[in-house]
Amino acid sequence: MSYAPIALFTYNRLEELKYTVQALQQNLLAAESDLTVYSDAPKTEKEIEKVSRVRAFLETLDGFKSITVVERNENFGLARSVIEGVSDILRLHGKVIVLEDDLLTSKNFLTYMNKALDFYQHEERIFSISGYTMPLKSLREYKNDTYLALRPASWGWATWKNQWENIDWELQDYDTFIQDKKAIKRFNRGGIDLTRMLTNYKNKKNNSWAIRWSYAMFKAQKYAVYPKLSKVQNIGFSDNATHCTNEHIYMTDLDSGEQFAFDFTSHIALDKKITEDFKSVYEFHNKLLRKMKIKLSNYLSTLQTFRSIP
């Protein structure tokens, strides 16, 4: 098996990057994997020092088959960074594993991703491989190692050149889509937030590459493969996060990393219970409830701390 190259995108968060790199170095296949790190340039003068510290750290990296650091001379922003970086690697290698600088990976993350890429490489209906999964109730009794979903995940993922190269990043058919209520309903089967985020992009309220990627998968009528046990945990919900600054309502249970053989299903079909459970996670009232639970937990923890002070 030829192992997929890793693309890691970073900006100005040194501490999160250190955790991300440390976890990745502990992967079984790290020493056999080529790593390319894309370091974005500072957007403002205030970011110059932070980016400089990140780049100084990148000079110390080891533990991989090869390490290439691409230092951007202008600020690309995450969307352009990912689209151009992933495209460049896929043109050269045909497949890629993608991470951002706020993701902890399990020790078997690279093993899982590479084996999934190999298993599904000729399956046209599989759009991408996700390393992250949510702790869905329906997965507790689920017997397989993987399941299919109607939206891809951008927190640790992989894909192939043929699934990436024809994506319409300009959304040329958006006006037709937004007038089609049936199409909107089908798109939102992957989460009620999908059409809203797509519209926000068109209205320049966000610059998300991931929502355009999700829309491309929907139009192609394809699926994303998810693991039953998450190989990724997002740690990017701090004050320094560019896009994620709310309570971490998508916290999951990270795989212990002890499993290195996986039962990938060749039966390309959705599981009804998982699909319903998956969609419900993105419903507004469920997201609000999880936020309230986190706030209450944080409040009780703070209260307990004060009570313990003599």
Disulfide bonds with the S-S distance in Angstrom:
none
